[in-house]
Each structure stands twice: as C-alpha cells, then as structure tokens.
Amino acid sequence: MEMLPLIIQGLLLIAFAVFAYFSLVRSSLSLAPWVPTRSKDFARVQSIICLKPGQKLYEIGCGDARVAISIAKRFPEALVVGVEISPLMYCIACARTFFSGVKNLRIQCADALKMNLRDADVVYVYALPKTVNQTLMPKLRSELKRGSVLISYSFSINDEGVVVHSIPGEANIYVLMMT
Ligand SMILES: C[S@@+](CC[C@H](N)C(=O)[O-])C[C@H]1O[C@@H](n2cnc3c(N)ncnc32)[C@H](O)[C@@H]1O
C-alpha cells in the first residue's frame, strides 16, 4: 500500500514530462518556440495583407491566435486557418477564438510542416530564420500557387523577390509573392 503514492507520483511525473515535451519542446525543435507577434504590429501586418472574399490565409504556428483573430476580424469574408503544433497553445488559441466571437477562423492542432498548404492565398509565419529558410521555404516553394503571398514577421526570407516593410526601431516584416 505504501508503494501506491510513489507509483502515482511516478505516473504524474511521466504525464507531465510527456505534456511538456509535446507542448514546449517539440515546437522549439520544429519552427520556433512560442514568442508572440507584438500587438502594436497587428495593424501593420493587416495593412500588408490583401484577402478577397473566399480567400484563405494560413498562420503557421498561430500560438495563442491573437494575430489570427485580428486578421479574421479585419477580413470577415475570408477564411483564416491557424495551425499550431503545441497542444497547450492550441487549447489557448481555441479558447481565445471562441470568446472572440469570430466565425471565419479555424484552429488546427497539427505540424504545419506535414500539412499541404497549396490552397493558401496568404501565409503568415513568425519563426526562426534558419527554420523558415531551410525547412519551411522548400516546402512552400513547391506547394504555394503563383500569386500567393508569404509574410514573415521579423525574420528575413532568403529570396531576391522579398519586399521589406521597415519602420526605424520596429520589427521588419518581409513579404514574398510566389512566382
Ligand atoms: C514565434 S511563435 C509565433 C506565434 C504567433 N504566430 C504570433 O506571431 O504571435 C511560433 C509558434 O509556432 C509553433 N510551431 C512551431 N513549430 C510548429 C510546426 N511545425 N507546426 C505548427 N506550429 C508550430 C510554436 O508552438 C509557436 O506557438
């Protein structure tokens, strides 16, 4: 009987380790750990995006979904899809989306690197430069249709066609139209 609390403690420890791995470690090993886009830049991001009714924007690694919610509100006739690998951030994103009342935002718990994004009109990403350029870009180059737009917050995309939106002292926003 004395062993029981020890077994329960051990099981709880294992459960916590599994949860921590899937919620925190795996995302850091993939595209980036959770660091949010600064809320003062939401309006800048929105001003760069052009979404016609029926078009689709994917946010790769949507974190707590604050950016996705702001875009969904700005373009109510477009569809916004937030993809998040961390179950913890996914739950937070779902709760935020529910309480925001937006109807044109879907949150998916998935590894964006394993999804097919060929129906995207716009892709928004805030991830580490190495992972954007070495891991994500080859995939996006092969999947995204001509004319679709990739927006990278803060970190440069290595491509000649990239347009940089910069304001002194603020984070750069990099935009690439796929050709
Ligand atoms: C730098 S944060 C950006 C969060 C949000 N996009 C923002 O701008 O506020 C990167 C997010 O991507 C998620 N992430 C990392 N790798 C991923 C992958 N392969 N698929 C989906 N999400 C991923 C992380 O869990 C984290 O929430």
The ligand as an SDF file (V2000), in Angstrom:
LIG
                    3D

 27 29  0  0  0  0  0  0  0  0999 V2000
    7.3580   32.5470  -32.6350 C   0  0  0  0  0  0  0  0  0  0  0  0
    5.8120   31.7710  -32.1970 S   0  0  0  0  0  0  0  0  0  0  0  0
    4.6760   32.7820  -33.1160 C   0  0  0  0  0  0  0  0  0  0  0  0
    3.2730   32.7390  -32.5550 C   0  0  0  0  0  0  0  0  0  0  0  0
    2.2490   33.5410  -33.3820 C   0  0  0  0  0  0  0  0  0  0  0  0
    2.3340   33.2040  -34.7860 N   0  0  0  0  0  0  0  0  0  0  0  0
    2.4760   35.0050  -33.2430 C   0  0  0  0  0  0  0  0  0  0  0  0
    3.0170   35.6010  -34.1740 O   0  0  0  0  0  0  0  0  0  0  0  0
    2.1220   35.5720  -32.2000 O   0  0  0  0  0  0  0  0  0  0  0  0
    5.9040   30.2470  -33.1400 C   0  0  0  0  0  0  0  0  0  0  0  0
    4.7390   29.2900  -32.8990 C   0  0  0  0  0  0  0  0  0  0  0  0
    4.8470   28.2250  -33.8470 O   0  0  0  0  0  0  0  0  0  0  0  0
    4.5130   26.9970  -33.2150 C   0  0  0  0  0  0  0  0  0  0  0  0
    5.1410   25.9380  -34.0110 N   0  0  0  0  0  0  0  0  0  0  0  0
    6.4450   25.5640  -34.0280 C   0  0  0  0  0  0  0  0  0  0  0  0
    6.6510   24.5850  -34.9170 N   0  0  0  0  0  0  0  0  0  0  0  0
    5.4550   24.3230  -35.4960 C   0  0  0  0  0  0  0  0  0  0  0  0
    5.0160   23.4210  -36.5160 C   0  0  0  0  0  0  0  0  0  0  0  0
    5.8600   22.5680  -37.1180 N   0  0  0  0  0  0  0  0  0  0  0  0
    3.7000   23.4130  -36.8690 N   0  0  0  0  0  0  0  0  0  0  0  0
    2.8240   24.2610  -36.2680 C   0  0  0  0  0  0  0  0  0  0  0  0
    3.1810   25.1390  -35.2970 N   0  0  0  0  0  0  0  0  0  0  0  0
    4.4790   25.1890  -34.9220 C   0  0  0  0  0  0  0  0  0  0  0  0
    5.0380   27.1620  -31.7920 C   0  0  0  0  0  0  0  0  0  0  0  0
    4.3870   26.2860  -30.8830 O   0  0  0  0  0  0  0  0  0  0  0  0
    4.7200   28.6490  -31.5300 C   0  0  0  0  0  0  0  0  0  0  0  0
    3.4530   28.8040  -30.9570 O   0  0  0  0  0  0  0  0  0  0  0  0
  1  2  1  0
  2  3  1  0
  2 10  1  0
  3  4  1  0
  4  5  1  0
  5  6  1  0
  5  7  1  0
  7  8  2  0
  7  9  1  0
 10 11  1  0
 11 12  1  0
 11 26  1  0
 12 13  1  0
 13 14  1  0
 13 24  1  0
 14 15  1  0
 14 23  1  0
 15 16  2  0
 16 17  1  0
 17 18  1  0
 17 23  2  0
 18 19  1  0
 18 20  2  0
 20 21  1  0
 21 22  2  0
 22 23  1  0
 24 25  1  0
 24 26  1  0
 26 27  1  0
M  CHG  2   2   1   9  -1
M  END
$$$$
